[in-house]
Amino acid sequence: MRGIMRKAATAVGIVVAAGALQFTATTQAQATPAQCLDYLKTYGYNIGPNVRNACQSAANDWMENTTSSPICEMKLTALGVSAERANFACEYH
């Protein structure tokens, strides 16, 4: 019985640690420039220096209590990216 309790405690510890890691990883994560660019490439957008600059803004523009980079979104929509796609490309994941 003692072995079962030890295994159960170990399993609970692993789940708690994984949950804590997930929480810390997502609270300050944002779209990386590569994720932003890959997403836009998937939808056929041309990737040039202006798009690269806009995607870099997502990484540089982290603000508390927000889920996306307004600067990144503004730059992408000015370049012709739809608002929905710009939001997702710049979104904090």
Biopython code that builds the backbone (N, CA, C, O; Angstrom):
import numpy as np
from Bio.PDB.StructureBuilder import StructureBuilder

atoms = [
    (1, "MET", "N", (0.814, -1.183, 0.000)),
    (1, "MET", "CA", (0.000, 0.000, 0.000)),
    (1, "MET", "C", (0.865, 1.258, 0.000)),
    (1, "MET", "O", (0.506, 2.266, -0.609)),
    (2, "ARG", "N", (1.992, 1.194, 0.678)),
    (2, "ARG", "CA", (2.881, 2.338, 0.755)),
    (2, "ARG", "C", (3.455, 2.696, -0.618)),
    (2, "ARG", "O", (3.631, 3.874, -0.926)),
    (3, "GLY", "N", (3.745, 1.690, -1.438)),
    (3, "GLY", "CA", (4.255, 1.902, -2.790)),
    (3, "GLY", "C", (3.233, 2.595, -3.669)),
    (3, "GLY", "O", (3.587, 3.444, -4.488)),
    (4, "ILE", "N", (1.972, 2.239, -3.506)),
    (4, "ILE", "CA", (0.905, 2.866, -4.295)),
    (4, "ILE", "C", (0.776, 4.338, -3.920)),
    (4, "ILE", "O", (0.614, 5.195, -4.789)),
    (5, "MET", "N", (0.849, 4.627, -2.618)),
    (5, "MET", "CA", (0.737, 6.012, -2.167)),
    (5, "MET", "C", (1.904, 6.849, -2.690)),
    (5, "MET", "O", (1.720, 8.007, -3.067)),
    (6, "ARG", "N", (3.091, 6.269, -2.713)),
    (6, "ARG", "CA", (4.261, 6.983, -3.221)),
    (6, "ARG", "C", (4.100, 7.289, -4.708)),
    (6, "ARG", "O", (4.409, 8.391, -5.161)),
    (7, "LYS", "N", (3.612, 6.302, -5.464)),
    (7, "LYS", "CA", (3.398, 6.514, -6.904)),
    (7, "LYS", "C", (2.326, 7.572, -7.140)),
    (7, "LYS", "O", (2.456, 8.409, -8.034)),
    (8, "ALA", "N", (1.273, 7.532, -6.338)),
    (8, "ALA", "CA", (0.199, 8.516, -6.480)),
    (8, "ALA", "C", (0.717, 9.919, -6.158)),
    (8, "ALA", "O", (0.407, 10.880, -6.862)),
    (9, "ALA", "N", (1.503, 10.027, -5.095)),
    (9, "ALA", "CA", (2.064, 11.326, -4.725)),
    (9, "ALA", "C", (3.011, 11.841, -5.802)),
    (9, "ALA", "O", (3.030, 13.037, -6.091)),
    (10, "THR", "N", (3.790, 10.953, -6.390)),
    (10, "THR", "CA", (4.693, 11.340, -7.467)),
    (10, "THR", "C", (3.900, 11.839, -8.671)),
    (10, "THR", "O", (4.258, 12.850, -9.275)),
    (11, "ALA", "N", (2.829, 11.137, -9.018)),
    (11, "ALA", "CA", (1.998, 11.541, -10.154)),
    (11, "ALA", "C", (1.372, 12.906, -9.908)),
    (11, "ALA", "O", (1.344, 13.748, -10.806)),
    (12, "VAL", "N", (0.872, 13.128, -8.704)),
    (12, "VAL", "CA", (0.271, 14.423, -8.371)),
    (12, "VAL", "C", (1.326, 15.520, -8.442)),
    (12, "VAL", "O", (1.055, 16.611, -8.944)),
    (13, "GLY", "N", (2.520, 15.239, -7.946)),
    (13, "GLY", "CA", (3.599, 16.218, -8.007)),
    (13, "GLY", "C", (3.961, 16.593, -9.427)),
    (13, "GLY", "O", (4.211, 17.761, -9.723)),
    (14, "ILE", "N", (3.989, 15.611, -10.303)),
    (14, "ILE", "CA", (4.310, 15.870, -11.710)),
    (14, "ILE", "C", (3.227, 16.736, -12.351)),
    (14, "ILE", "O", (3.536, 17.674, -13.085)),
    (15, "VAL", "N", (1.968, 16.426, -12.078)),
    (15, "VAL", "CA", (0.864, 17.198, -12.644)),
    (15, "VAL", "C", (0.904, 18.638, -12.142)),
    (15, "VAL", "O", (0.711, 19.570, -12.922)),
    (16, "VAL", "N", (1.152, 18.826, -10.854)),
    (16, "VAL", "CA", (1.222, 20.177, -10.291)),
    (16, "VAL", "C", (2.392, 20.945, -10.899)),
    (16, "VAL", "O", (2.254, 22.118, -11.246)),
    (17, "ALA", "N", (3.546, 20.285, -11.030)),
    (17, "ALA", "CA", (4.714, 20.950, -11.616)),
    (17, "ALA", "C", (4.452, 21.333, -13.070)),
    (17, "ALA", "O", (4.823, 22.421, -13.508)),
    (18, "ALA", "N", (3.815, 20.437, -13.808)),
    (18, "ALA", "CA", (3.513, 20.729, -15.211)),
    (18, "ALA", "C", (2.532, 21.892, -15.316)),
    (18, "ALA", "O", (2.671, 22.743, -16.194)),
    (19, "GLY", "N", (1.553, 21.932, -14.434)),
    (19, "GLY", "CA", (0.597, 23.040, -14.425)),
    (19, "GLY", "C", (1.267, 24.360, -14.094)),
    (19, "GLY", "O", (0.958, 25.385, -14.702)),
    (20, "ALA", "N", (2.174, 24.343, -13.143)),
    (20, "ALA", "CA", (2.895, 25.567, -12.778)),
    (20, "ALA", "C", (3.779, 26.032, -13.926)),
    (20, "ALA", "O", (3.866, 27.230, -14.197)),
    (21, "LEU", "N", (4.428, 25.105, -14.594)),
    (21, "LEU", "CA", (5.274, 25.449, -15.736)),
    (21, "LEU", "C", (4.441, 26.044, -16.848)),
    (21, "LEU", "O", (4.846, 27.028, -17.466)),
    (22, "GLN", "N", (3.284, 25.464, -17.112)),
    (22, "GLN", "CA", (2.393, 25.983, -18.154)),
    (22, "GLN", "C", (1.960, 27.405, -17.806)),
    (22, "GLN", "O", (1.933, 28.276, -18.674)),
    (23, "PHE", "N", (1.626, 27.639, -16.550)),
    (23, "PHE", "CA", (1.182, 28.968, -16.133)),
    (23, "PHE", "C", (2.285, 30.002, -16.324)),
    (23, "PHE", "O", (2.032, 31.084, -16.855)),
    (24, "THR", "N", (3.474, 29.690, -15.910)),
    (24, "THR", "CA", (4.566, 30.654, -16.047)),
    (24, "THR", "C", (4.955, 30.845, -17.501)),
    (24, "THR", "O", (5.385, 31.931, -17.891)),
    (25, "ALA", "N", (4.811, 29.812, -18.301)),
    (25, "ALA", "CA", (5.173, 29.918, -19.714)),
    (25, "ALA", "C", (4.170, 30.748, -20.488)),
    (25, "ALA", "O", (4.546, 31.395, -21.466)),
    (26, "THR", "N", (2.906, 30.756, -20.089)),
    (26, "THR", "CA", (1.898, 31.472, -20.861)),
    (26, "THR", "C", (1.612, 32.872, -20.358)),
    (26, "THR", "O", (1.027, 33.667, -21.094)),
    (27, "THR", "N", (1.995, 33.205, -19.149)),
    (27, "THR", "CA", (1.644, 34.527, -18.660)),
    (27, "THR", "C", (2.429, 35.636, -19.357)),
    (27, "THR", "O", (1.918, 36.749, -19.482)),
    (28, "GLN", "N", (3.640, 35.374, -19.811)),
    (28, "GLN", "CA", (4.399, 36.419, -20.465)),
    (28, "GLN", "C", (4.856, 36.017, -21.863)),
    (28, "GLN", "O", (5.785, 36.613, -22.408)),
    (29, "ALA", "N", (4.222, 35.029, -22.434)),
    (29, "ALA", "CA", (4.609, 34.597, -23.772)),
    (29, "ALA", "C", (3.934, 35.488, -24.804)),
    (29, "ALA", "O", (2.812, 35.948, -24.591)),
    (30, "GLN", "N", (4.593, 35.728, -25.889)),
    (30, "GLN", "CA", (4.000, 36.464, -26.983)),
    (30, "GLN", "C", (4.422, 35.806, -28.290)),
    (30, "GLN", "O", (5.310, 34.954, -28.331)),
    (31, "ALA", "N", (3.768, 36.222, -29.327)),
    (31, "ALA", "CA", (4.122, 35.674, -30.627)),
    (31, "ALA", "C", (5.571, 36.034, -30.936)),
    (31, "ALA", "O", (5.979, 37.188, -30.802)),
    (32, "THR", "N", (6.329, 35.047, -31.345)),
    (32, "THR", "CA", (7.687, 35.354, -31.770)),
    (32, "THR", "C", (7.619, 35.860, -33.208)),
    (32, "THR", "O", (6.650, 35.577, -33.913)),
    (33, "PRO", "N", (8.616, 36.592, -33.646)),
    (33, "PRO", "CA", (8.611, 37.034, -35.039)),
    (33, "PRO", "C", (8.488, 35.864, -36.013)),
    (33, "PRO", "O", (7.811, 35.975, -37.035)),
    (34, "ALA", "N", (9.136, 34.749, -35.703)),
    (34, "ALA", "CA", (9.062, 33.588, -36.595)),
    (34, "ALA", "C", (7.644, 33.025, -36.659)),
    (34, "ALA", "O", (7.177, 32.651, -37.735)),
    (35, "GLN", "N", (6.955, 32.961, -35.521)),
    (35, "GLN", "CA", (5.572, 32.463, -35.517)),
    (35, "GLN", "C", (4.673, 33.390, -36.333)),
    (35, "GLN", "O", (3.833, 32.933, -37.107)),
    (36, "CYS", "N", (4.857, 34.667, -36.154)),
    (36, "CYS", "CA", (4.080, 35.662, -36.886)),
    (36, "CYS", "C", (4.304, 35.514, -38.395)),
    (36, "CYS", "O", (3.350, 35.466, -39.171)),
    (37, "LEU", "N", (5.566, 35.444, -38.796)),
    (37, "LEU", "CA", (5.899, 35.322, -40.220)),
    (37, "LEU", "C", (5.389, 34.021, -40.814)),
    (37, "LEU", "O", (4.849, 34.016, -41.920)),
    (38, "ASP", "N", (5.554, 32.914, -40.092)),
    (38, "ASP", "CA", (5.076, 31.626, -40.590)),
    (38, "ASP", "C", (3.564, 31.628, -40.782)),
    (38, "ASP", "O", (3.052, 31.099, -41.769)),
    (39, "TYR", "N", (2.861, 32.224, -39.835)),
    (39, "TYR", "CA", (1.403, 32.302, -39.941)),
    (39, "TYR", "C", (1.005, 33.083, -41.191)),
    (39, "TYR", "O", (0.130, 32.652, -41.942)),
    (40, "LEU", "N", (1.639, 34.220, -41.413)),
    (40, "LEU", "CA", (1.305, 35.042, -42.575)),
    (40, "LEU", "C", (1.681, 34.347, -43.880)),
    (40, "LEU", "O", (0.950, 34.450, -44.865)),
    (41, "LYS", "N", (2.811, 33.642, -43.900)),
    (41, "LYS", "CA", (3.212, 32.877, -45.097)),
    (41, "LYS", "C", (2.161, 31.836, -45.438)),
    (41, "LYS", "O", (1.868, 31.597, -46.610)),
    (42, "THR", "N", (1.597, 31.215, -44.407)),
    (42, "THR", "CA", (0.571, 30.183, -44.608)),
    (42, "THR", "C", (-0.607, 30.725, -45.407)),
    (42, "THR", "O", (-1.224, 29.993, -46.181)),
    (43, "TYR", "N", (-0.918, 31.992, -45.223)),
    (43, "TYR", "CA", (-2.045, 32.596, -45.917)),
    (43, "TYR", "C", (-1.629, 33.374, -47.162)),
    (43, "TYR", "O", (-2.420, 34.144, -47.706)),
    (44, "GLY", "N", (-0.404, 33.177, -47.610)),
    (44, "GLY", "CA", (0.034, 33.718, -48.887)),
    (44, "GLY", "C", (0.495, 35.168, -48.871)),
    (44, "GLY", "O", (0.673, 35.765, -49.933)),
    (45, "TYR", "N", (0.688, 35.736, -47.713)),
    (45, "TYR", "CA", (1.182, 37.110, -47.671)),
    (45, "TYR", "C", (2.671, 37.142, -48.015)),
    (45, "TYR", "O", (3.429, 36.258, -47.616)),
    (46, "ASN", "N", (3.077, 38.171, -48.761)),
    (46, "ASN", "CA", (4.488, 38.350, -49.093)),
    (46, "ASN", "C", (5.235, 38.834, -47.851)),
    (46, "ASN", "O", (4.783, 39.732, -47.141)),
    (47, "ILE", "N", (6.369, 38.225, -47.614)),
    (47, "ILE", "CA", (7.156, 38.563, -46.433)),
    (47, "ILE", "C", (8.341, 39.416, -46.862)),
    (47, "ILE", "O", (9.296, 38.926, -47.465)),
    (48, "GLY", "N", (8.257, 40.687, -46.543)),
    (48, "GLY", "CA", (9.342, 41.614, -46.846)),
    (48, "GLY", "C", (9.792, 42.303, -45.576)),
    (48, "GLY", "O", (9.372, 41.928, -44.481)),
    (49, "PRO", "N", (10.636, 43.300, -45.710)),
    (49, "PRO", "CA", (11.170, 43.973, -44.526)),
    (49, "PRO", "C", (10.102, 44.643, -43.666)),
    (49, "PRO", "O", (10.227, 44.666, -42.441)),
    (50, "ASN", "N", (9.063, 45.185, -44.280)),
    (50, "ASN", "CA", (8.014, 45.849, -43.499)),
    (50, "ASN", "C", (7.202, 44.846, -42.682)),
    (50, "ASN", "O", (6.829, 45.123, -41.541)),
    (51, "VAL", "N", (6.931, 43.688, -43.268)),
    (51, "VAL", "CA", (6.209, 42.643, -42.533)),
    (51, "VAL", "C", (7.094, 42.105, -41.408)),
    (51, "VAL", "O", (6.618, 41.867, -40.298)),
    (52, "ARG", "N", (8.371, 41.916, -41.697)),
    (52, "ARG", "CA", (9.304, 41.456, -40.653)),
    (52, "ARG", "C", (9.356, 42.453, -39.493)),
    (52, "ARG", "O", (9.372, 42.062, -38.326)),
    (53, "ASN", "N", (9.382, 43.738, -39.827)),
    (53, "ASN", "CA", (9.400, 44.777, -38.803)),
    (53, "ASN", "C", (8.116, 44.739, -37.969)),
    (53, "ASN", "O", (8.161, 44.868, -36.746)),
    (54, "ALA", "N", (6.991, 44.566, -38.626)),
    (54, "ALA", "CA", (5.714, 44.498, -37.907)),
    (54, "ALA", "C", (5.688, 43.299, -36.967)),
    (54, "ALA", "O", (5.256, 43.415, -35.820)),
    (55, "CYS", "N", (6.151, 42.143, -37.454)),
    (55, "CYS", "CA", (6.168, 40.948, -36.611)),
    (55, "CYS", "C", (7.141, 41.091, -35.451)),
    (55, "CYS", "O", (6.889, 40.568, -34.365)),
    (56, "GLN", "N", (8.235, 41.784, -35.664)),
    (56, "GLN", "CA", (9.171, 42.034, -34.565)),
    (56, "GLN", "C", (8.506, 42.890, -33.485)),
    (56, "GLN", "O", (8.824, 42.765, -32.302)),
    (57, "SER", "N", (7.593, 43.747, -33.894)),
    (57, "SER", "CA", (6.874, 44.588, -32.937)),
    (57, "SER", "C", (6.090, 43.757, -31.932)),
    (57, "SER", "O", (5.942, 44.161, -30.779)),
    (58, "ALA", "N", (5.589, 42.609, -32.350)),
    (58, "ALA", "CA", (4.836, 41.745, -31.437)),
    (58, "ALA", "C", (5.721, 41.283, -30.294)),
    (58, "ALA", "O", (5.264, 41.188, -29.155)),
    (59, "ALA", "N", (6.969, 40.999, -30.582)),
    (59, "ALA", "CA", (7.897, 40.552, -29.545)),
    (59, "ALA", "C", (8.343, 41.713, -28.662)),
    (59, "ALA", "O", (8.637, 41.518, -27.483)),
    (60, "ASN", "N", (8.395, 42.906, -29.220)),
    (60, "ASN", "CA", (8.886, 44.073, -28.482)),
    (60, "ASN", "C", (7.798, 44.808, -27.716)),
    (60, "ASN", "O", (8.102, 45.606, -26.830)),
    (61, "ASP", "N", (6.540, 44.553, -28.042)),
    (61, "ASP", "CA", (5.433, 45.374, -27.549)),
    (61, "ASP", "C", (4.604, 44.645, -26.496)),
    (61, "ASP", "O", (3.376, 44.739, -26.515)),
    (62, "TRP", "N", (5.239, 43.924, -25.585)),
    (62, "TRP", "CA", (4.471, 43.223, -24.564)),
    (62, "TRP", "C", (3.941, 44.213, -23.547)),
    (62, "TRP", "O", (4.693, 45.015, -22.993)),
    (63, "MET", "N", (2.632, 44.151, -23.304)),
    (63, "MET", "CA", (2.006, 45.026, -22.317)),
    (63, "MET", "C", (1.159, 44.172, -21.395)),
    (63, "MET", "O", (0.554, 43.193, -21.832)),
    (64, "GLU", "N", (1.113, 44.533, -20.131)),
    (64, "GLU", "CA", (0.294, 43.785, -19.192)),
    (64, "GLU", "C", (-1.179, 43.950, -19.531)),
    (64, "GLU", "O", (-1.594, 44.970, -20.079)),
    (65, "ASN", "N", (-1.962, 42.928, -19.195)),
    (65, "ASN", "CA", (-3.411, 42.929, -19.370)),
    (65, "ASN", "C", (-3.839, 43.072, -20.827)),
    (65, "ASN", "O", (-4.900, 43.630, -21.110)),
    (66, "THR", "N", (-3.047, 42.588, -21.721)),
    (66, "THR", "CA", (-3.434, 42.588, -23.123)),
    (66, "THR", "C", (-3.035, 41.253, -23.732)),
    (66, "THR", "O", (-2.132, 40.583, -23.232)),
    (67, "THR", "N", (-3.692, 40.877, -24.788)),
    (67, "THR", "CA", (-3.388, 39.591, -25.408)),
    (67, "THR", "C", (-2.740, 39.731, -26.765)),
    (67, "THR", "O", (-2.364, 38.733, -27.380)),
    (68, "SER", "N", (-2.605, 40.947, -27.238)),
    (68, "SER", "CA", (-2.024, 41.134, -28.555)),
    (68, "SER", "C", (-1.246, 42.440, -28.596)),
    (68, "SER", "O", (-1.346, 43.266, -27.689)),
    (69, "SER", "N", (-0.486, 42.612, -29.637)),
    (69, "SER", "CA", (0.323, 43.812, -29.814)),
    (69, "SER", "C", (-0.393, 44.776, -30.746)),
    (69, "SER", "O", (-0.484, 44.512, -31.945)),
    (70, "PRO", "N", (-0.903, 45.884, -30.228)),
    (70, "PRO", "CA", (-1.602, 46.831, -31.103)),
    (70, "PRO", "C", (-0.690, 47.443, -32.165)),
    (70, "PRO", "O", (-1.144, 47.743, -33.269)),
    (71, "ILE", "N", (0.587, 47.631, -31.843)),
    (71, "ILE", "CA", (1.516, 48.200, -32.822)),
    (71, "ILE", "C", (1.714, 47.225, -33.980)),
    (71, "ILE", "O", (1.677, 47.616, -35.147)),
    (72, "CYS", "N", (1.923, 45.966, -33.650)),
    (72, "CYS", "CA", (2.083, 44.937, -34.681)),
    (72, "CYS", "C", (0.838, 44.868, -35.567)),
    (72, "CYS", "O", (0.938, 44.850, -36.794)),
    (73, "GLU", "N", (-0.327, 44.831, -34.936)),
    (73, "GLU", "CA", (-1.585, 44.759, -35.697)),
    (73, "GLU", "C", (-1.754, 45.969, -36.615)),
    (73, "GLU", "O", (-2.140, 45.826, -37.776)),
    (74, "MET", "N", (-1.469, 47.145, -36.096)),
    (74, "MET", "CA", (-1.614, 48.372, -36.880)),
    (74, "MET", "C", (-0.692, 48.346, -38.105)),
    (74, "MET", "O", (-1.102, 48.698, -39.211)),
    (75, "LYS", "N", (0.552, 47.925, -37.889)),
    (75, "LYS", "CA", (1.504, 47.868, -39.000)),
    (75, "LYS", "C", (1.068, 46.856, -40.046)),
    (75, "LYS", "O", (1.143, 47.132, -41.243)),
    (76, "LEU", "N", (0.609, 45.682, -39.605)),
    (76, "LEU", "CA", (0.202, 44.652, -40.565)),
    (76, "LEU", "C", (-1.041, 45.059, -41.340)),
    (76, "LEU", "O", (-1.106, 44.849, -42.551)),
    (77, "THR", "N", (-2.024, 45.635, -40.667)),
    (77, "THR", "CA", (-3.228, 46.044, -41.396)),
    (77, "THR", "C", (-2.910, 47.164, -42.382)),
    (77, "THR", "O", (-3.522, 47.236, -43.448)),
    (78, "ALA", "N", (-1.962, 48.041, -42.043)),
    (78, "ALA", "CA", (-1.549, 49.095, -42.984)),
    (78, "ALA", "C", (-0.889, 48.502, -44.223)),
    (78, "ALA", "O", (-0.889, 49.117, -45.289)),
    (79, "LEU", "N", (-0.324, 47.295, -44.074)),
    (79, "LEU", "CA", (0.308, 46.616, -45.205)),
    (79, "LEU", "C", (-0.672, 45.737, -45.982)),
    (79, "LEU", "O", (-0.279, 45.068, -46.938)),
    (80, "GLY", "N", (-1.948, 45.732, -45.578)),
    (80, "GLY", "CA", (-2.959, 44.994, -46.313)),
    (80, "GLY", "C", (-3.348, 43.654, -45.720)),
    (80, "GLY", "O", (-4.108, 42.909, -46.338)),
    (81, "VAL", "N", (-2.851, 43.331, -44.549)),
    (81, "VAL", "CA", (-3.242, 42.087, -43.873)),
    (81, "VAL", "C", (-4.602, 42.331, -43.231)),
    (81, "VAL", "O", (-4.826, 43.384, -42.633)),
    (82, "SER", "N", (-5.509, 41.368, -43.351)),
    (82, "SER", "CA", (-6.831, 41.537, -42.751)),
    (82, "SER", "C", (-6.685, 41.695, -41.238)),
    (82, "SER", "O", (-5.741, 41.181, -40.638)),
    (83, "ALA", "N", (-7.625, 42.406, -40.639)),
    (83, "ALA", "CA", (-7.573, 42.668, -39.193)),
    (83, "ALA", "C", (-7.564, 41.373, -38.390)),
    (83, "ALA", "O", (-6.844, 41.257, -37.398)),
    (84, "GLU", "N", (-8.362, 40.405, -38.819)),
    (84, "GLU", "CA", (-8.422, 39.112, -38.109)),
    (84, "GLU", "C", (-7.079, 38.388, -38.169)),
    (84, "GLU", "O", (-6.602, 37.877, -37.156)),
    (85, "ARG", "N", (-6.473, 38.344, -39.344)),
    (85, "ARG", "CA", (-5.180, 37.664, -39.495)),
    (85, "ARG", "C", (-4.072, 38.428, -38.768)),
    (85, "ARG", "O", (-3.184, 37.817, -38.174)),
    (86, "ALA", "N", (-4.122, 39.748, -38.813)),
    (86, "ALA", "CA", (-3.123, 40.550, -38.106)),
    (86, "ALA", "C", (-3.218, 40.311, -36.606)),
    (86, "ALA", "O", (-2.200, 40.187, -35.925)),
    (87, "ASN", "N", (-4.445, 40.245, -36.093)),
    (87, "ASN", "CA", (-4.635, 39.996, -34.666)),
    (87, "ASN", "C", (-4.036, 38.661, -34.262)),
    (87, "ASN", "O", (-3.326, 38.573, -33.261)),
    (88, "PHE", "N", (-4.321, 37.614, -35.040)),
    (88, "PHE", "CA", (-3.801, 36.294, -34.677)),
    (88, "PHE", "C", (-2.291, 36.232, -34.824)),
    (88, "PHE", "O", (-1.614, 35.631, -33.989)),
    (89, "ALA", "N", (-1.756, 36.839, -35.864)),
    (89, "ALA", "CA", (-0.294, 36.808, -36.096)),
    (89, "ALA", "C", (0.440, 37.490, -34.943)),
    (89, "ALA", "O", (1.529, 37.064, -34.561)),
    (90, "CYS", "N", (-0.149, 38.537, -34.395)),
    (90, "CYS", "CA", (0.497, 39.319, -33.342)),
    (90, "CYS", "C", (0.096, 38.864, -31.941)),
    (90, "CYS", "O", (0.618, 39.373, -30.949)),
    (91, "GLU", "N", (-0.819, 37.920, -31.860)),
    (91, "GLU", "CA", (-1.409, 37.530, -30.576)),
    (91, "GLU", "C", (-0.404, 36.840, -29.659)),
    (91, "GLU", "O", (0.490, 36.125, -30.109)),
    (92, "TYR", "N", (-0.575, 37.070, -28.386)),
    (92, "TYR", "CA", (0.215, 36.410, -27.368)),
    (92, "TYR", "C", (-0.331, 35.013, -27.170)),
    (92, "TYR", "O", (-1.494, 34.832, -26.810)),
    (93, "HIS", "N", (0.528, 34.016, -27.410)),
    (93, "HIS", "CA", (0.091, 32.607, -27.308)),
    (93, "HIS", "C", (0.533, 31.992, -26.021)),
    (93, "HIS", "O", (0.255, 30.819, -25.770)),
]
sb = StructureBuilder()
sb.init_structure("model")
sb.init_model(0)
sb.init_chain("A")
sb.init_seg("    ")
for serial, (resi, resn, name, xyz) in enumerate(atoms, 1):
    if name == "N":
        sb.init_residue(resn, " ", resi, " ")
    sb.init_atom(name, np.array(xyz, "f"), 0.0, 1.0, " ", f" {name:<3s}", serial, name[0])
structure = sb.get_structure()
